[in-house]
Amino acid sequence: MSAITPDTLSADTGPGGGSPLHAPVDLKTPRSLKERLIERLFGAFAMVSILTAAGIVIVLFGESVAFFQQVSFGQFFGDTQWTPLFSEPHFGIWPLITGTLLTTLIAISVALPLGLFAAIYLSEFASPRVRKVAKPSLELLAGIPTVVYGYFALSFVTPAIQSFIPGVSGANALAAGLVMGLMITPIIASLSEDAIYAVPRSLREGASALGGTKVRTIFRVVLPAAASGITASVILGLSRAIGETMIVAIAAGMEPNLTLDPREPVQTMTAFIVQVSLGDTPAGSLGFQTIFAVGLMLFLTTLVFNVISFRLRARLNRGGHA
Amino acid sequence: MTTPTSKRPNYGAPLLILPSGRAGETALKLTGMLAIILPLSLLAILIGTTFIQGAERLSADFLTDLPSRRASAAGIGPALAGTGMLMVLTAAIALPLGIGAALWLEEYARPSRFTGFVELIISTLAGVPSIVYALLALEVFVRTLGMGRSILAGAATLALLVLPMIIMASREALRTVPHGLREASYGLGGDRWITLRTIVLPLALPGILTGVILALARAIGETAPLITIGALTYVAFVPDSLSSAFTALPIQIFNWVSRPSADFHVTAAAAIVVLLTVMLVMNGLAIWLRSRLQTRIEG
């Protein structure tokens, strides 16, 4: 007999427990053919996710291997020009990396203060009624389609910036980054709030008992105790910003540009993939393989960030800071 | 000099500039409120301006007209139809796969290292950027399986994209069904499948559907994966088969937004209004379903 679980217990209530139509079933190992087939079918459905993950890895690595047989790592990481579709191509990835870095950093410098202070307010000050309204409202920001955010950045934010700062071009990293910051604010707010909320009450009470004011308690006790959860939220926000595509494709321009000047147009890794997809680069050509090499970089970067964020949060859930 | 205690990071630094009495508390509270109100009002202003801008183009004709070279005559007929068909197809693919996978993980498989691995993969997939899914789809669906740049390839791509969300929401919903109900069914002689079909699934259905609708609402806004698999940006017809070329609302919006002419930006604004309205309706539906679920469990 297999291990006793709540399921098997109910089925093994002794002789005569089962109905004449259906023999008592050991519910973890279905006996009838129908049951076994259904289990197999659902098991196969669950394997679709494994296949998807394996497919992503195989496709990205496969095409990237073909790419790197023609372009050396030296050309990829040593050159500072990115012109893979020109007749005299250069494959220096750095302009795409700085473009991605720039928009991501702008986004996080908007989203971190907004998200963190929103989280502090929600967990330390807001009444349950306010929380109940404010949390889903903030989530709205994450639900707007990115193509719509791209339109906002291009049509409203860029003209607004141009009236403040001279010399900003029509497509620029700043507008795209700012709007992207708006989009990832709820991620940081929500995960940080979870982390802050999880700080044991006794720590707050201890700080108060020692004469700490509320502000002092929050900054010296609560936030340090929630630091790993807040870090996890920021890292996840970074990962989202790196993988975000449409905002930068629309508002940041499509020019690979080795610069950290937010007023200039830049191209991110994601926007490059869109650019190639919009043209008619023949499948199997070097230009076509380029998007997989860039895609691989993107996949690995976001994967590492997601794993770090996940680990930090898992520590939090186990009460690593309690 | 460093002493062992100096290892403590100096988290108190920001306090030097923060008053810590009553005034400080009020300041912190107001800053926090501002951090919520500011982004929300910005969003409201942006959406409001878009509505005002797009209003002049919005009409019944706009919803059915074909795209056009003249911005004022352009409509979203094929895009709206494409989005509708994409949704139905995506749901048709992702729904059975997602619910089946959730049932397997929750009701069939014994927790093991392998199921832990499957769970890890699913949560990892949930964090993969959508454009990476598109590269997979481009290689597998469009080229290897020969689907081409068809509406079926688009739906399959979106289905893979939303699958992790649907699995996670379905598992959540299955867990809310009290264990005693399953036991009662087994006690009456029901086998596993009958129990799932007649007891567990009906009770979990509102929760599952809520998750599915939210996932689909996310999917209809997805633009990058569809562009990457090569969905045409100019389509002047309504797709008539699974292998038909197609366009969708977000692609049409992208197409209009990327034109230099301000006239087309107005048309884009009108299309955005339609897209946001569709999403709003779907989210409203999800909220309504969720409230129905709550009354059922109480009653």
Interface residues (C-beta under 8 A of the other chain):
Chain A: P6 D7 S10 A11 T13 G17 G18 S19 L21 H22 V25 L27 K28 P30 S32 K34 E35 I38 E39 L41 F42 G43 F45 A46 M47 V48 S49 I50 T52 A53 G55 I56 V59 L60 E63 P113 L114 G115 L116 F117 A118 I120 Y121 L122 E124 F125 A126 A134 S137 L138 L140 L141 G143 I144 P145 T146 V147 V148 G150 Y151 F152 L154 S155 F156 L182 T185 A189 T213 K214 V215 R216 I218 F219 R220 L223 P224 A227 L236 S239 I242 G243 E244 T245 M246 A249 I250 T270 I273 V274 S277 L278 A283 I291 F292 G295 L298 F299 T302 L303 N306 V307 F310
Chain B: P9 Y11 G12 P14 L15 L18 P19 S20 G21 G24 E25 L28 K29 T31 G32 M33 L34 A35 I36 L38 P39 L40 L42 L43 L46 T49 T50 P96 L97 G98 G100 A101 L103 W104 L105 Y108 A109 R110 V118 I121 I122 S123 T124 L125 G127 V128 P129 S130 I131 V132 Y133 A134 L135 L136 L138 E139 V140 R143 L160 L163 P164 I167 H179 R182 E183 Y186 G187 L188 G189 G190 D191 R192 W193 A217 R218 I220 G221 E222 T223 A224 I227 T228 I229 G230 T233 P250 I253 F254 V257 S258 H265 A268 A269 I272 L275 L276 M279 N283
